[in-house]
Amino acid sequence: MPMSQSIFTILLGGELSPTERLRSAISGSRFIAADGGMRHAAALGVVPELWVGDFDSTPPDLEGTFPDVPKQPYPAAKAATDGEIAVAEAIARGARRLVLAGALSGERSDHALQHLLYAVSLAEQGFDILLTSGTEEAVPLLAGSIALDLPKNSLFSVSGFSELHGLFIENARYPLADFHLPFGSSRTISNVAEGKVRFTLGSGRAIILARPYDLSGV
């Protein structure tokens, strides 16, 4: 597929499985690696156009694997994460869609949580955002409607980052219509897709977490 000038994949330091859905999501993308996220480049068969970070989590042998990728170092005492710096560089290069690969798992739960919060903030600024580990995906849900093409019987959840009003979930085992979700409620955790699921939200901020390879909803 021809490369799109406005789609960027940010390689982050969390776990990443090169699944079919992941490869489809990044097809035609441009790539920027954030520090140790460069280790995913070889597994995906890609060469990023930029490598940013303080390089505190980069194994020495990795630098020799990609000697021609331009590096943009930042001090360890910087005021933003390597991932946020990489996203800023992508936006400066014209990004409108951002795939945050390696954003959802790993040893640092604080980083994973920050990626989710940052994704919602980016969505509010008008960017199209997907977070993925290859086996798990997340998409911000704001006021409006979106549809996710999920395998039948796969699991998904909606986690509210605020009180939610006017929530509709269609084509799921547990549909909702004009639902009010109090902040902190677990009511929308562990639903099951019947195929492409449609979400509509009147007001609030949320994240949809989907597990397209987890068919335990059968």
Legacy VTK file of the C-alpha trace (Angstrom):
# vtk DataFile Version 3.0
C-alpha trace
ASCII
DATASET POLYDATA
POINTS 218 float
0.000 0.000 0.000
1.349 3.486 -0.835
2.590 5.447 2.151
0.150 8.020 3.544
1.685 11.341 4.499
-0.830 11.859 7.335
-0.804 8.435 9.065
1.943 7.865 11.631
2.669 4.870 13.831
4.500 5.668 17.064
6.531 2.700 18.308
6.307 2.719 22.105
8.024 0.602 24.741
5.161 -1.699 25.782
4.556 -5.228 24.556
3.605 -5.636 20.913
2.437 -8.715 18.985
2.652 -8.492 15.162
-0.903 -9.736 14.573
-2.852 -9.455 11.337
-4.973 -6.626 12.761
-1.860 -4.709 13.798
-0.257 -5.105 10.365
-3.473 -3.913 8.734
-3.650 -0.877 11.036
-0.091 0.252 10.231
-0.150 -0.527 6.508
1.004 2.514 4.545
1.998 4.373 7.701
5.067 6.449 8.433
6.958 5.503 11.616
8.614 7.273 14.525
10.234 5.283 17.341
10.209 6.405 20.959
13.321 5.209 22.815
13.130 1.425 23.428
10.074 1.153 21.170
12.588 0.852 18.329
12.894 -2.833 19.203
9.522 -3.405 17.507
10.758 -2.082 14.157
12.609 -5.253 13.186
9.666 -7.504 14.108
7.370 -5.363 11.954
9.873 -5.061 9.099
9.858 -1.252 9.128
12.477 1.493 9.313
11.342 4.599 11.240
12.128 8.018 9.842
13.035 9.335 13.316
14.109 7.969 16.696
13.496 10.176 19.747
14.012 9.893 23.496
16.520 9.977 26.302
17.533 6.432 25.270
17.555 5.205 28.845
15.653 2.051 27.853
17.486 1.339 24.594
19.709 -1.777 24.559
23.197 -1.008 23.167
22.886 -3.565 20.361
19.707 -1.902 19.063
21.569 1.242 18.051
23.790 -0.818 15.766
20.788 -2.412 14.077
19.437 0.918 12.797
22.528 3.090 12.290
20.966 5.255 9.566
17.813 6.333 11.436
18.173 9.962 12.569
18.253 10.233 16.359
16.830 13.158 18.296
18.029 12.877 21.901
16.382 14.551 24.883
17.700 14.779 28.461
16.345 12.327 31.016
14.972 15.275 33.015
12.672 16.330 30.142
9.113 17.557 30.875
7.322 14.966 28.665
7.477 11.237 28.008
9.336 9.881 24.995
5.983 8.874 23.541
4.546 12.378 23.829
7.660 13.816 22.200
7.340 11.298 19.344
3.680 12.231 18.849
4.584 15.928 18.740
7.167 15.196 16.046
4.575 13.251 14.040
2.059 16.098 14.300
4.733 18.562 13.166
5.178 16.360 10.080
1.467 16.489 9.249
-0.030 13.544 11.167
-3.830 13.359 11.342
-4.146 9.677 12.273
-1.909 8.254 14.996
-1.418 4.575 15.815
0.216 4.243 19.229
1.756 0.773 18.989
2.998 -0.747 22.234
0.854 1.638 24.290
-1.286 -0.761 26.310
0.953 -3.150 28.197
4.404 -3.623 29.620
6.109 -3.106 32.963
4.999 0.522 33.427
1.294 0.823 34.238
1.767 4.567 34.736
2.863 4.878 31.105
-0.064 2.761 29.878
-2.538 4.916 31.815
-0.921 8.110 30.533
-1.189 6.827 26.947
-4.946 6.323 27.401
-5.443 9.783 28.882
-3.260 11.384 26.224
-5.191 9.580 23.482
-8.453 11.110 24.708
-6.811 14.551 24.766
-5.548 14.069 21.194
-9.012 12.964 20.071
-10.461 16.146 21.552
-8.010 18.065 19.359
-9.404 16.320 16.277
-6.860 13.552 15.726
-7.878 9.996 14.777
-6.313 7.721 17.415
-5.774 3.973 17.809
-3.803 2.422 20.666
-2.761 -1.181 20.188
-0.670 -4.018 21.559
-1.582 -6.192 18.575
-3.917 -8.305 20.706
-5.723 -5.452 22.466
-6.955 -2.168 21.008
-8.243 1.098 22.435
-10.115 3.965 20.805
-11.242 7.227 22.459
-15.001 7.804 22.661
-16.216 11.404 22.782
-19.569 13.006 21.965
-20.688 11.563 18.623
-20.737 8.105 17.016
-18.093 5.587 15.991
-18.180 1.953 14.857
-15.595 -0.751 15.568
-15.356 -3.798 13.335
-14.827 -6.571 15.901
-15.019 -10.348 15.490
-18.233 -11.901 16.728
-17.921 -13.048 20.365
-14.846 -10.929 21.066
-14.713 -8.929 24.279
-14.798 -5.175 24.707
-15.316 -2.655 27.514
-16.098 1.037 27.818
-14.268 2.875 30.593
-15.522 6.344 31.425
-12.976 9.055 32.193
-15.921 11.192 33.293
-19.635 10.815 33.857
-21.218 9.652 30.586
-24.624 10.741 29.293
-26.576 9.430 26.331
-24.500 6.281 25.802
-25.748 3.870 23.141
-24.087 0.518 22.403
-25.533 -1.377 19.423
-24.876 -4.864 18.006
-23.546 -6.238 21.302
-24.731 -8.943 23.659
-25.560 -6.290 26.242
-26.841 -3.277 24.283
-27.496 0.066 25.912
-29.774 2.913 24.874
-29.515 6.485 26.148
-27.646 5.218 29.208
-26.235 7.330 32.036
-22.943 5.932 33.350
-21.743 7.414 36.655
-18.038 8.109 36.873
-16.232 5.021 38.211
-19.061 2.591 37.418
-18.152 -0.880 36.094
-21.494 -1.309 34.309
-19.884 -1.189 30.841
-17.018 -3.609 31.483
-16.846 -7.014 29.678
-19.380 -6.801 26.883
-19.410 -9.105 23.847
-19.429 -8.018 20.199
-21.949 -9.427 17.730
-19.860 -8.062 14.853
-19.366 -4.381 14.044
-20.333 -2.506 17.223
-21.680 1.046 17.085
-21.139 3.473 19.947
-22.893 6.815 20.383
-22.213 9.236 23.223
-24.139 12.377 24.101
-21.531 13.877 26.429
-18.456 12.817 28.369
-15.063 11.219 27.796
-14.383 7.496 27.569
-12.109 4.887 26.086
-13.210 1.697 24.325
-10.913 -1.251 25.089
-11.354 -4.220 22.752
-9.815 -7.691 22.691
-10.438 -8.861 19.112
-8.562 -12.160 19.566
-10.269 -13.015 22.865
-13.364 -15.026 21.932
-14.151 -16.106 25.476
-17.557 -14.509 24.974
-18.634 -17.575 22.950
LINES 1 219
218 0 1 2 3 4 5 6 7 8 9 10 11 12 13 14 15 16 17 18 19 20 21 22 23 24 25 26 27 28 29 30 31 32 33 34 35 36 37 38 39 40 41 42 43 44 45 46 47 48 49 50 51 52 53 54 55 56 57 58 59 60 61 62 63 64 65 66 67 68 69 70 71 72 73 74 75 76 77 78 79 80 81 82 83 84 85 86 87 88 89 90 91 92 93 94 95 96 97 98 99 100 101 102 103 104 105 106 107 108 109 110 111 112 113 114 115 116 117 118 119 120 121 122 123 124 125 126 127 128 129 130 131 132 133 134 135 136 137 138 139 140 141 142 143 144 145 146 147 148 149 150 151 152 153 154 155 156 157 158 159 160 161 162 163 164 165 166 167 168 169 170 171 172 173 174 175 176 177 178 179 180 181 182 183 184 185 186 187 188 189 190 191 192 193 194 195 196 197 198 199 200 201 202 203 204 205 206 207 208 209 210 211 212 213 214 215 216 217
